[in-house]
Amino acid sequence: MVMDILQHMSQTIDDFRNFFRPNKLEEEFDISENINNTVKLISSNFKYNKINLQLELNEEIIIRGFPNEFSQVILIILNNAKDALIQNRIKNPQVTIKVEKTDERNLVKIRDNGGGIKLDNIYNIFEPYFSTK
């Protein structure tokens, strides 16, 4: 039991260390696996705040890119959703992540019931370093 806990703690430290190490070269990675690993880092925080996090990661979709940076984006979006759900005191807070492939695109859809993005901010959300915090 103690060894399992220590192993888990060691793996968590390694995950954080690798998570924030920027990639220099693009590489192939599975979107669903990447999201699943990212969610593991914050799932206890969601549980603590009683936020239902639902994953629909049925498809294996391999893309070429920067997996650590992709994880950081997912983490930021999920943390923003969590903050909005808490701040707006949403009853039955929920976040859903869905991965799907169409003929033309690979899609990652993240939806929450936290109230949405203010219209004043919607056109700036993809600007580097844009934040309302």
C-alpha positions as CSV (number, residue, x, y, z in Angstrom):
1,M,0.0,0.0,0.0
2,V,2.7,2.5,1.0
3,M,4.8,1.5,-2.1
4,D,1.8,2.1,-4.3
5,I,1.3,5.6,-2.9
6,L,5.0,6.4,-3.3
7,Q,5.0,5.1,-6.8
8,H,1.9,7.2,-7.6
9,M,3.5,10.3,-6.1
10,S,6.8,9.7,-8.0
11,Q,4.8,9.3,-11.3
12,T,2.9,12.5,-10.6
13,I,6.1,14.4,-10.1
14,D,7.5,13.0,-13.3
15,D,4.2,13.9,-15.1
16,F,4.4,17.5,-13.9
17,R,8.1,17.8,-14.8
18,N,7.5,16.5,-18.4
19,F,4.3,18.5,-18.7
20,F,5.9,21.9,-18.4
21,R,9.0,21.0,-20.5
22,P,8.4,22.6,-23.9
23,N,8.8,20.4,-27.0
24,K,11.3,21.5,-29.6
25,L,10.2,19.2,-32.3
26,E,6.8,18.2,-33.5
27,E,5.9,14.6,-32.8
28,E,3.0,12.3,-33.4
29,F,0.6,11.8,-30.4
30,D,-2.9,10.5,-29.7
31,I,-5.3,13.3,-28.8
32,S,-7.5,11.2,-26.6
33,E,-4.5,9.7,-24.7
34,N,-3.1,13.2,-24.2
35,I,-6.4,14.6,-22.9
36,N,-6.8,11.6,-20.6
37,N,-3.3,12.1,-19.1
38,T,-4.0,15.9,-18.7
39,V,-7.3,15.2,-16.9
40,K,-5.5,12.9,-14.4
41,L,-3.5,15.9,-13.2
42,I,-6.6,17.9,-12.3
43,S,-9.3,15.3,-11.7
44,S,-9.0,15.4,-7.9
45,N,-9.6,19.2,-7.9
46,F,-12.7,18.7,-10.0
47,K,-13.9,16.0,-7.6
48,Y,-13.2,18.2,-4.6
49,N,-15.3,21.0,-6.1
50,K,-18.0,18.4,-7.1
51,I,-17.7,19.1,-10.8
52,N,-18.8,16.3,-13.0
53,L,-16.1,15.8,-15.7
54,Q,-17.3,13.6,-18.5
55,L,-14.9,12.3,-21.2
56,E,-16.0,11.1,-24.6
57,L,-12.7,9.9,-26.0
58,N,-13.8,7.0,-28.1
59,E,-11.7,7.6,-31.1
60,E,-7.9,7.2,-31.4
61,I,-6.8,10.2,-33.4
62,I,-3.1,10.6,-34.1
63,I,-1.9,14.1,-35.0
64,R,1.5,15.7,-35.4
65,G,2.3,18.6,-33.1
66,F,3.5,19.6,-29.7
67,P,1.9,17.3,-27.1
68,N,3.1,19.3,-24.0
69,E,1.8,22.5,-25.4
70,F,-1.5,20.8,-26.4
71,S,-1.8,19.6,-22.8
72,Q,-1.2,23.1,-21.4
73,V,-4.0,24.5,-23.6
74,I,-6.4,21.7,-22.4
75,L,-5.4,22.4,-18.8
76,I,-6.0,26.1,-19.1
77,I,-9.4,25.6,-20.7
78,L,-10.4,23.1,-18.0
79,N,-9.2,25.4,-15.2
80,N,-11.1,28.3,-16.7
81,A,-14.3,26.2,-16.8
82,K,-13.8,25.1,-13.2
83,D,-13.3,28.7,-12.1
84,A,-16.5,29.9,-13.9
85,L,-18.5,27.0,-12.5
86,I,-17.4,27.9,-9.0
87,Q,-17.6,31.7,-9.4
88,N,-21.1,31.5,-10.9
89,R,-22.2,28.9,-8.2
90,I,-23.7,26.6,-10.8
91,K,-25.8,23.8,-9.5
92,N,-24.8,20.4,-10.9
93,P,-21.6,21.8,-12.5
94,Q,-20.5,19.8,-15.5
95,V,-17.7,19.8,-18.1
96,T,-17.7,17.5,-21.1
97,I,-14.7,16.8,-23.4
98,K,-15.5,15.1,-26.7
99,V,-13.0,14.0,-29.3
100,E,-14.2,13.1,-32.8
101,K,-13.0,12.9,-36.3
102,T,-14.9,14.1,-39.4
103,D,-14.0,13.8,-43.0
104,E,-12.2,17.1,-42.9
105,R,-11.1,17.7,-39.3
106,N,-10.2,16.3,-36.0
107,L,-12.3,18.0,-33.3
108,V,-11.9,18.5,-29.6
109,K,-15.1,19.9,-28.1
110,I,-15.1,21.2,-24.5
111,R,-18.4,22.3,-23.1
112,D,-19.4,23.4,-19.6
113,N,-22.5,24.9,-18.1
114,G,-20.7,27.8,-16.5
115,G,-22.4,30.7,-18.3
116,G,-20.2,31.1,-21.4
117,I,-17.7,33.7,-22.6
118,K,-18.7,37.4,-22.4
119,L,-19.3,38.9,-25.8
120,D,-16.7,41.6,-25.1
121,N,-14.0,38.9,-24.8
122,I,-15.1,36.5,-27.5
123,Y,-12.9,38.0,-30.3
124,N,-9.8,38.1,-28.2
125,I,-9.7,34.6,-26.7
126,F,-7.3,33.2,-29.3
127,E,-4.8,36.1,-28.9
128,P,-1.6,35.2,-27.2
129,Y,-1.5,36.0,-23.5
130,F,-5.1,37.3,-23.5
131,S,-6.6,36.9,-20.0
132,T,-9.4,38.3,-18.0
133,K,-7.8,37.4,-14.7
